Amino acid sequence: MLTYEEARKIGVNACIDRLGRDFVTRHRDNACSAFGDRADHASCFVGVSDQPIQPMTDGLRLTSDDQFPFVARCNVAYSDGTITFLECVLPQEA
Amino acid sequence: MVYVKASCEQNRSDNYFPGSKSTQISLETIRSGDAGLNAHRQMMLGRTPETGDWARFALNSLELIDLAYLSAKTGHEFAILRGKKEDILFHGAVGSCNFVGVLEDMLRAHRLELIGHSHPGEPDPEPSPADRQFLKDLGQARSTVISGMTGRIKEFTNDPFEM
């Protein structure tokens, strides 16, 4: 059995590899990882923008209105570490 | 400003596990209007009734699941900011939380940090580029986002190699 911490590391790394590690590294400043603890798996996400995200000049803003253009999503089962990829949007070089 | 210590224990009637079926059903009944907020969350919403409103609460008295219920009720994003001595609840809009004025100043001065915010319409919430930029602008490494539909939580970072 994996812990949540172990599973999310596997999942985030798998997402990075799916997007392309070089691609993610190049756009590291405009990318993020995300992870959640579910009943029997870790839910993992890496989002990348290949364009700089403009800093806010009037106020600070959170939003659910826009999405990363390139994303990888996967679940990692606690029972055996099985990685299941969900819908991904990959760069052409991936 | 009046500090209000939320009576969390006596007003909590739901057994909460992030994203559990019971939480999802509970949030659905709020969204559909078949049920109302409990007294604790009614009080929270009463102090922040409109987009842009914010209110101070006792330190560590606000929880992420509160945001899910408030989002389910209103369809708006909400956020918890936390300082050394207080929590702040912020009522956002349909798809955003915009911090200006005093809150922006306090965030930029690192007197407040973003504990978490809600995405009302996503069953499995994911951070947006703007959410990521928010962390970057403040030099904050992590925060959380919770679904107003399911109560599922994701922690997100400002570095994809952070795990």
Interface residues (C-beta under 8 A of the other chain):
Chain A: R8 K9 V12 N13 I16 V24 R28 D29 N30 A31 C32 S33 A34 F35 G36 D37 R38 A39 S43 F45 V46 G47 V48 S49 I53 Q54 P55 M56 D58 G59 L60 R61 L62 T63 S64 D65 D66 Q67 F68 V71 R73
Chain B: P18 G19 S20 E77 A79 G92 G95 S96 C97 N98 F99 V100 E104 L107 R108 L114 H117 H119 P120 G121 E122 D124 P125 E126 P127 S128 P129 A130 D131 R132 Q133 F134 L135 K136 D137 L138 V145 R152 I153 K154 E155 F156 T157 N158 D159 P160 F161 E162 M163
